[in-house]
Amino acid sequence: MTQSEINSKSAANIRRAHSVLESSGILKVLERAGCRVNIIGSLKMGLLASHLDIDLHVYSSGITEASSFAIAAEISALTGVSEITSINGLHTDEHCMAWHIRFTAENGEEWKFDIIHIEAGSQYDGFFERMADRILEVMTDDQRDTILRLKFETPETETIHGVEYYEAVISDGITDLDSLREWVRRHRTLPHYYWIP
């Protein structure tokens, strides 16, 4: 694909993502439950490529397993939701419940919602929103094009995390897939950290 085709395909996926989010009913369930909802990740930053993922961070106070599962139960009843898995991080520094939802849109497309239900006012309240805002602030048009190209060039069978593309390109000037793979290999040997440019 040419860069123009890549950018057009990404823009189309972003438009569909917003439409799927609105029509899914998931936002309404979260808002009825009193959650503050923020779009984060590639959709927020205009960097959605071929993986049809929608990342949401949602916040409320006094989260328990029972209260978060009650929200997930409502989401599970929505048309199009076929699977929900969870990770309980309430007893970690992240103070959250993570929900991974498989959703089939009306046109048959398979989407994945990653919803992180976070205790309001805890350590990571707003952290990834600030990361997205900072990336948007510093990222050049050329870097944006490079990130999208690398995402589309990465085979479906290969897992490179969004933030790995962003840090490699923005901080270290990576421009090709082989160099990115080597960058990822090296960085995955480092102690875990959260990057903000």
Buried (B, 14 or more C-beta within 10 A) or exposed (E): EEEEEBBEBBEEBBEBBEEBBEEBBBBEBBEEBEBBBBBBBBBBBBBBBBEBBBBBBBBBEEBEEEBBBEBBEBBBEBEBBEEBEBEEBBEEEBBBBBBBBBBBBEEEEEBBBBBBBBBBEBEBBBBBBEBBBBBEEEBEEEBBBBBBBBBBBBEEEEEBEBBBBBBBBBEEEBEEBEBBBEBBEEBEEEEEEEBBE
